[in-house]
């Protein structure tokens, strides 16, 4: 069976060799890389621009960005017919291919985030290793932890004020350098789509900027949502542990910090949402005004077959409704959760309408193709390119974040600042 035949339905005149080749995993790929870039930009608001009100969520988003990073490659690996060749992008990067730019951007960004995390948590590594070293009768897991944290110090045991001040400067340098690299990491995906001249829906010079703005939106929204979920769990745990340790903060104190961080972050989310929405509408108006030769088939798709997906779900429910929820006075946790979920859905639908919608019309301009998402897989191909494959990609970052939190605790330590 030809790749794409299992999930492609054809309507009217479509060429025999035309199928929807790029499926849910190619939708997940720019969505996940956008989350990586957006989470890092949120952390940089504190580390670079000194917005101290975001200190708590900045450390959270930095660790979460690092957890998202390895997942950004998985959709491409699942989509490739020969995934063993995917590592070639990392091992042989060059400057003459937009795809090869991924290897350069990904490697550079990974090193920057890892370096910034090390400087932020170096004091924690040293103090933890020293505390475990001073403990007598250590268990086997504690010996393993001591070895791990000792290795993570990289031999830098100095935690004097002067050393921590140098760490602070290094964090700012890394965060400053990471902002353009994070934008490049996601913006180049928009560049790839925007440079495909053969596709009428993709070819636009605004595509990289639309991708970057929507990436910031989705990254901030996911960090806010996960931060709320984590803080709610903390409140339950603290309420239970305070029976034996009254020195712990009260659930009310945690709730106050939670609402302060969420309210402050929501302001920047609204600004990014307005910028992304403005660019998308500007691109749509430009296409309608320019009326290229292929505009009629694109217009019939946007205003006809995909009208609900584009204007109702993406722009209406995914942009305007959460914008109204954030702008209403006295933001609450429940309203913030609903708004961030809708924002994430809106950004995902933007990726869906772009990737799937861009392949929905035939090259003959006289027919359409429809993508049927495989729900129940009947072979490895329909698993990777179906609902279960997408859910696998969506769950992995949270598993990685749970593991990284054991090494980089987002709430239990003080960073160098």
C-alpha positions as CSV (number, residue, x, y, z in Angstrom):
1,X,0.0,0.0,0.0
2,X,1.3,3.5,-0.9
3,X,2.1,5.7,2.1
4,X,-1.0,7.9,2.7
5,X,-3.5,5.7,1.0
6,X,-4.8,4.2,4.3
7,X,-6.1,7.6,5.5
8,X,-6.8,9.7,2.4
9,X,-10.3,10.2,0.9
10,X,-10.5,11.8,-2.5
11,X,-13.2,14.1,-3.9
12,X,-13.8,15.2,-7.5
13,X,-10.7,15.2,-9.8
14,X,-7.5,14.3,-7.9
15,X,-4.4,12.9,-9.5
16,X,-3.9,9.1,-8.9
17,X,-0.5,9.6,-7.1
18,X,-1.8,12.3,-4.8
19,X,-2.3,11.5,-1.1
20,X,-2.0,13.3,2.2
21,X,1.5,12.3,3.0
22,X,2.1,14.7,6.0
23,X,-0.2,13.6,8.8
24,X,-0.7,14.1,12.5
25,X,3.0,13.7,13.3
26,X,3.9,16.6,11.1
27,X,1.2,18.6,12.9
28,X,2.8,17.5,16.3
29,X,6.3,18.5,15.1
30,X,5.8,22.3,14.8
31,X,3.4,22.2,17.8
32,X,6.1,20.6,20.1
33,X,8.9,22.7,18.9
34,X,6.7,25.8,19.5
35,X,6.2,24.7,23.1
36,X,10.0,24.4,23.5
37,X,10.6,27.9,22.2
38,X,7.7,29.5,24.1
39,X,8.6,27.9,27.4
40,X,12.2,29.2,27.1
41,X,11.0,32.7,26.1
42,X,8.9,32.8,29.3
43,X,11.9,31.9,31.5
44,X,13.9,34.6,29.8
45,X,11.5,37.3,30.8
46,X,13.0,36.9,34.3
47,X,16.6,35.9,33.6
48,X,17.1,38.5,30.8
49,X,14.6,41.3,31.4
50,X,14.6,41.1,35.2
51,X,10.9,40.8,35.7
52,X,11.2,39.5,39.2
53,X,7.4,38.8,39.5
54,X,8.0,35.8,37.2
55,X,10.9,34.3,39.2
56,X,9.0,31.2,40.4
57,X,7.4,30.3,37.1
58,X,10.6,31.2,35.2
59,X,12.5,28.4,36.8
60,X,9.6,26.0,36.2
61,X,9.4,26.9,32.5
62,X,13.2,26.5,32.0
63,X,13.1,22.9,33.3
64,X,9.9,22.2,31.3
65,X,11.5,23.6,28.2
66,X,14.4,21.1,28.7
67,X,11.9,18.3,29.2
68,X,10.2,19.2,25.9
69,X,13.4,19.4,23.9
70,X,14.0,15.6,23.3
71,X,10.3,15.2,22.4
72,X,10.6,17.7,19.5
73,X,12.5,15.2,17.4
74,X,10.2,12.2,18.1
75,X,7.3,13.2,15.6
76,X,9.8,13.3,12.8
77,X,11.3,10.0,13.8
78,X,7.9,8.4,13.9
79,X,7.0,9.8,10.5
80,X,10.2,8.8,8.6
81,X,10.1,5.6,6.6
82,X,13.7,5.1,7.5
83,X,14.1,6.7,11.0
84,X,17.6,5.3,11.4
85,X,18.7,8.0,8.9
86,X,17.3,10.8,11.0
87,X,20.5,11.1,13.1
88,X,22.3,12.2,9.9
89,X,20.7,15.6,10.3
90,X,22.5,16.0,13.7
91,X,25.8,14.5,12.6
92,X,26.2,16.2,9.2
93,X,24.7,19.7,9.5
94,X,25.4,22.1,6.7
95,X,24.1,25.6,5.6
96,X,22.6,24.8,2.2
97,X,19.5,23.0,3.4
98,X,16.6,24.3,5.5
99,X,16.1,20.8,7.0
100,X,19.8,20.6,7.9
101,X,19.4,23.8,9.8
102,X,17.4,21.8,12.3
103,X,20.5,19.9,13.3
104,X,22.4,23.2,13.9
105,X,19.6,24.9,15.8
106,X,18.6,21.9,17.8
107,X,22.2,21.1,19.0
108,X,23.0,24.8,19.8
109,X,19.7,25.3,21.7
110,X,20.2,22.1,23.6
111,X,23.7,23.1,24.7
112,X,22.5,26.6,25.7
113,X,19.5,25.3,27.8
114,X,21.7,22.6,29.5
115,X,24.4,25.3,30.3
116,X,21.8,27.7,31.7
117,X,20.3,24.9,33.9
118,X,23.7,24.0,35.2
119,X,24.5,27.5,36.3
120,X,21.0,28.0,37.8
121,X,21.2,24.7,39.8
122,X,25.0,24.5,40.5
123,X,24.5,25.6,44.1
124,X,21.9,23.0,44.6
125,X,24.2,20.3,43.2
126,X,27.0,21.3,45.5
127,X,24.8,21.5,48.6
128,X,23.1,18.2,47.9
129,X,26.3,16.4,47.3
130,X,27.9,17.8,50.4
131,X,24.8,16.9,52.5
132,X,24.8,13.4,51.3
133,X,28.5,13.1,51.7
134,X,28.3,14.1,55.4
135,X,25.5,11.6,56.1
136,X,26.6,8.4,57.7
137,X,25.2,4.9,57.0
138,X,24.0,5.9,53.5
139,X,21.7,3.6,51.6
140,X,22.5,2.4,48.1
141,X,20.1,4.9,46.5
142,X,21.7,7.7,48.6
143,X,25.2,6.7,47.5
144,X,23.9,6.8,43.9
145,X,22.5,10.3,44.4
146,X,25.7,11.5,46.0
147,X,27.7,10.2,43.0
148,X,25.2,11.8,40.5
149,X,25.2,15.2,42.2
150,X,29.0,15.1,42.6
151,X,29.4,14.5,38.9
152,X,26.9,17.3,38.1
153,X,29.0,19.8,39.9
154,X,31.7,19.2,37.2
155,X,34.3,19.9,39.9
156,X,33.0,23.4,40.6
157,X,32.5,23.3,44.4
158,X,32.9,27.0,45.1
159,X,29.5,28.5,46.2
160,X,30.8,31.8,47.7
161,X,29.0,35.0,46.9
162,X,31.5,35.9,44.2
163,X,31.1,32.5,42.5
164,X,27.3,32.7,42.6
165,X,27.5,36.2,41.2
166,X,29.5,34.9,38.2
167,X,26.8,32.2,37.9
168,X,24.2,34.8,37.7
169,X,26.0,36.7,34.9
170,X,26.5,33.4,33.0
171,X,22.7,32.6,33.3
172,X,21.9,36.0,31.8
173,X,24.3,35.5,29.0
174,X,23.0,32.0,28.2
175,X,19.3,33.2,28.4
176,X,20.1,36.2,26.1
177,X,21.8,34.0,23.5
178,X,19.0,31.4,23.8
179,X,16.2,33.7,22.8
180,X,17.2,34.1,19.1
181,X,18.2,30.4,18.9
182,X,14.8,29.4,20.3
183,X,13.1,31.6,17.7
184,X,15.3,30.1,15.0
185,X,14.5,26.6,16.2
186,X,10.8,27.1,15.6
187,X,10.9,29.9,13.0
188,X,12.8,27.7,10.5
189,X,9.8,25.3,10.5
190,X,7.7,28.2,9.3
191,X,10.4,29.1,6.8
192,X,10.2,25.6,5.4
193,X,6.5,25.8,4.9
194,X,6.6,29.4,3.6
195,X,9.2,28.6,1.0
196,X,7.2,25.9,-0.7
197,X,6.2,27.8,-3.8
198,X,4.2,24.8,-5.2
199,X,1.6,25.0,-2.3
200,X,-0.7,28.0,-2.4
201,X,-1.6,27.9,1.3
202,X,2.0,27.7,2.6
203,X,3.9,30.1,0.5
204,X,4.0,33.4,2.4
205,X,6.9,35.4,3.8
206,X,4.9,35.9,7.1
207,X,5.0,32.2,7.9
208,X,8.1,32.2,10.1
209,X,6.8,35.2,12.1
210,X,3.4,33.6,12.5
211,X,5.1,30.4,13.8
212,X,7.3,32.3,16.3
213,X,4.4,34.3,17.8
214,X,2.2,31.3,18.0
215,X,5.0,29.3,19.6
216,X,5.4,31.9,22.4
217,X,1.6,31.7,22.9
218,X,1.5,27.9,23.2
219,X,4.7,27.7,25.3
220,X,3.4,30.2,27.9
221,X,0.0,28.7,27.9
222,X,1.3,25.2,28.6
223,X,3.7,26.4,31.3
224,X,0.8,28.2,33.0
225,X,-1.4,25.2,32.8
226,X,1.2,22.8,34.2
227,X,2.2,25.3,36.9
228,X,-1.3,25.5,38.1
229,X,-1.6,21.7,38.1
230,X,1.7,21.4,40.0
231,X,0.7,24.1,42.6
232,X,-2.7,22.4,43.2
233,X,-0.9,19.1,43.9
234,X,1.5,21.0,46.2
235,X,-1.4,22.4,48.2
236,X,-2.9,19.0,48.7
237,X,0.5,17.6,49.8
238,X,1.2,20.5,52.2
239,X,-2.2,20.2,53.8
240,X,-1.4,16.6,54.6
241,X,2.2,17.1,55.7
242,X,1.5,20.1,57.9
243,X,0.0,17.7,60.5
244,X,3.6,16.5,61.3
245,X,5.5,19.6,60.2
246,X,3.7,22.9,61.0
247,X,6.7,24.9,59.7
248,X,5.5,24.2,56.1
249,X,3.7,27.0,54.3
250,X,-0.1,26.9,54.5
251,X,-2.2,26.1,51.4
252,X,-3.5,29.6,51.5
253,X,0.0,31.0,51.2
254,X,0.7,28.7,48.2
255,X,-2.6,29.8,46.6
256,X,-1.5,33.4,46.9
257,X,1.8,32.8,45.2
258,X,0.0,30.7,42.5
259,X,-2.5,33.4,41.7
260,X,0.2,36.1,41.6
261,X,2.3,34.2,39.2
262,X,-0.6,33.2,37.0
263,X,-2.0,36.7,36.8
264,X,1.4,38.2,35.9
265,X,2.1,35.6,33.3
266,X,-1.4,35.9,31.8
267,X,-0.6,39.5,30.9
268,X,2.3,38.5,28.7
269,X,0.2,35.6,27.2
270,X,-2.4,38.1,26.1
271,X,0.2,40.3,24.4
272,X,1.6,37.3,22.6
273,X,-1.9,36.1,21.6
274,X,-2.8,39.5,20.2
275,X,0.5,39.6,18.1
276,X,-0.1,36.0,16.8
277,X,-3.8,36.7,16.0
278,X,-2.9,40.0,14.2
279,X,-0.2,38.3,12.0
280,X,-2.6,35.5,11.0
281,X,-5.4,37.9,10.1
282,X,-2.9,40.1,8.2
283,X,-1.8,37.1,6.2
284,X,-5.4,36.2,5.4
285,X,-6.2,39.7,4.3
286,X,-3.1,39.9,2.1
287,X,-4.0,36.7,0.4
288,X,-7.6,37.9,-0.2
289,X,-6.4,41.2,-1.6
290,X,-3.6,39.8,-3.8
291,X,-5.8,37.1,-5.3
292,X,-3.0,34.9,-6.8
293,X,-3.9,32.4,-9.5
294,X,-4.4,29.7,-6.9
295,X,-6.5,31.8,-4.6
296,X,-9.8,30.4,-5.7
297,X,-9.1,26.9,-4.6
298,X,-7.6,28.1,-1.3
299,X,-10.6,30.4,-0.8
300,X,-13.0,27.6,-1.4
301,X,-11.1,25.6,1.2
302,X,-10.8,28.3,3.9
303,X,-14.2,29.8,3.6
304,X,-16.0,26.6,2.6
305,X,-14.8,23.1,3.6
306,X,-12.6,24.2,6.5
307,X,-14.7,27.1,7.6
308,X,-15.5,25.5,11.0
309,X,-11.9,24.4,11.6
310,X,-10.5,27.8,10.8
311,X,-13.0,30.5,11.9
312,X,-15.0,28.7,14.5
313,X,-12.5,26.4,16.3
314,X,-9.1,28.1,15.6
315,X,-10.0,31.8,15.7
316,X,-13.3,31.8,17.7
317,X,-12.9,29.2,20.4
318,X,-9.1,29.0,20.3
319,X,-8.3,32.8,20.2
320,X,-11.2,35.1,20.9
321,X,-12.8,33.2,23.7
322,X,-9.6,32.8,25.8
323,X,-8.7,36.4,25.1
324,X,-12.0,37.5,26.6
325,X,-11.5,35.1,29.6
326,X,-8.1,36.6,30.3
327,X,-9.3,40.2,29.9
328,X,-12.2,39.9,32.3
329,X,-11.4,41.3,35.7
330,X,-10.5,39.2,38.7
331,X,-8.8,36.2,37.0
332,X,-9.4,32.9,38.8
333,X,-7.6,29.6,38.6
334,X,-10.5,27.9,37.0
335,X,-10.9,30.6,34.3
336,X,-7.1,30.5,33.7
337,X,-7.2,26.7,33.2
338,X,-10.1,26.9,30.7
339,X,-8.4,29.8,28.8
340,X,-5.0,28.1,28.6
341,X,-6.6,24.8,27.4
342,X,-8.5,26.8,24.7
343,X,-5.3,28.6,23.7
344,X,-3.4,25.3,23.2
345,X,-6.3,24.0,21.2
346,X,-6.3,27.1,19.0
347,X,-2.5,26.8,18.3
348,X,-2.9,23.1,17.6
349,X,-5.7,23.8,15.2
350,X,-3.6,26.4,13.5
351,X,-0.9,23.8,12.9
352,X,-3.6,21.3,11.8
353,X,-5.2,23.7,9.3
354,X,-1.8,24.6,7.9
355,X,-0.4,21.1,7.5
356,X,-3.5,19.1,6.7
357,X,-5.3,22.0,5.0
358,X,-2.3,22.7,2.8
359,X,-2.6,19.2,1.4
360,X,-6.4,19.1,1.1
361,X,-6.6,20.5,-2.4
362,X,-5.3,18.7,-5.5
363,X,-2.6,20.0,-7.7
364,X,-5.2,20.0,-10.4
365,X,-7.1,22.7,-8.5
366,X,-10.3,20.7,-9.3
367,X,-10.5,18.2,-6.4
368,X,-10.0,17.8,-2.7
369,X,-8.5,15.2,-0.3
370,X,-9.7,14.5,3.3
371,X,-7.6,13.1,6.1
372,X,-9.1,10.4,8.3
373,X,-7.1,10.2,11.5
374,X,-6.6,6.5,12.3
375,X,-8.1,5.9,15.7
376,X,-7.6,2.1,16.1
377,X,-4.4,1.0,14.5
378,X,-4.2,-2.1,12.5
379,X,-0.5,-1.9,11.7
380,X,2.6,0.0,12.8
381,X,2.0,2.7,10.1
382,X,-1.5,3.5,11.4
383,X,-0.1,3.5,14.9
384,X,2.6,6.0,14.2
385,X,0.5,8.2,12.0
386,X,-2.7,7.9,14.1
387,X,-4.2,9.0,17.4
388,X,-2.1,6.7,19.6
389,X,1.2,8.0,18.1
390,X,0.1,11.6,18.7
391,X,-0.9,10.8,22.3
392,X,2.5,9.1,22.9
393,X,4.3,12.3,21.8
394,X,2.0,14.4,24.0
395,X,2.5,12.4,27.1
396,X,6.3,12.0,27.0
397,X,7.2,15.6,28.0
398,X,5.4,15.2,31.3
399,X,7.2,11.9,32.0
400,X,10.6,13.6,31.3
401,X,9.6,16.6,33.4
402,X,8.8,14.3,36.3
403,X,12.2,12.7,36.0
404,X,14.1,16.0,35.6
405,X,12.3,17.4,38.6
406,X,14.2,14.9,40.7
407,X,17.5,16.5,39.6
408,X,16.3,20.1,39.0
409,X,13.7,20.7,41.6
410,X,11.5,23.6,40.5
411,X,10.1,24.4,44.0
412,X,12.5,23.0,46.6
413,X,15.7,25.0,46.0
414,X,16.9,28.6,45.6
415,X,18.7,29.5,42.5
416,X,21.7,31.8,42.2
417,X,19.5,34.9,41.9
